Amino acid sequence: MNAPFTENDVLDNPIDQFSAWFENAIKSGIKDPFALTLATANKKGMPSARVVYMRDVTESGLVFFTNYASHKGNDLLENPYASANFYWEDLSRQVRFTGRVEKVDSGESDDYFNSRPRESQIGAWASHQSSKLDGREELISKLDKLIEKFEGKEVPRPDFWGGYVIIPTTVEFWQGRESRLHDRIQYERNENGNWALSRLSP
């Protein structure tokens, strides 16, 4: 906590640097290191933010899963860009990703869906995420009917549910320091696809 974070400390690739910080966050035992705030905007530029869980970090970027017809899914259909912010208070660290968002391939979505508990699989079918309900009873009724429908059967992945990957163009690492003189190191992808480093004022 409050340790220096300088240009000499960073790795060449922001995904590698994030992986190192993320591994440290997991080992530290902090609560919910996978949680991030995901900000999207519709075609009119109206922003919306919510907390989601990162499910994987790949060479391309951060992967999360959701209902494609949800509020965030509709935003991404109209405006396929997002910002994701991790805040690990106990470590005095933040990491912010900004970039384009694309759907992961269907096989990856199938694999993750199949790894989920059966109750969560059926829940994905029951919830038309972000749509209005007359009451909780409507949701429970849908769930009960689906439990009956899939009794004794495997639950397939709904075609309206799957993964996205945030492919970053900028990644900022924020390390809290005393007197609010925080260390902020930003990676920015240039036209050649390489990463350029900058120190930002706190």
Summary of the structure (lengths in Angstrom):
residues: 202
radius of gyration: 19.3
end to end distance: 16.7
largest distance: 60.8
contacts: 537
relative contact order: 0.19
helix: 31%
strand: 34%
